[in-house]
Amino acid sequence: MPSERDLQISPIVPESVVHNTKALSNLQTLTASIFGAAAGILGLESYSGFLFYFVFTILTTILFYTIRVAPTSLKAGHGLFDTSRYFRTQYEFWAGGLFSGLAGYILTWTLFYGLVRA
């Protein structure tokens, strides 16, 4: 556990950053499954199904940023797309969830496609 002096020097607590990363990962995994079910029900195939996933995953990340990260980050004087106050790197926030939820998306996409079209 960091001391009070360490927190004054570097106010970012590693445990909080890990918690934020897990929360974002859980959100992205859950929404990937929901998007997979939606794509299967809509009957999307091939590239349109993958495009559906990438568009809605990016939209989810942008919504999460505008609702949870941006208001307090901008008040603290950070840049517009700076997530360093809550996450390790900007790549981890903006692009980390694109491929971590892909397997769950494909699984639910094919499941619901098969259920609806069978």
SULPE-V570342 format. One record per helix or strand of 2 or more residues. SS is the DSSP state (H for helix, E for strand). FROM is the first residue (numbers start at 1). TO is the last residue. If there is no record, write none. Layout:
((SS | FROM | TO) (SS | FROM | TO))
This chain:
((H | 4 | 9) (H | 14 | 42) (H | 46 | 75) (H | 90 | 94) (H | 96 | 100) (H | 102 | 117))
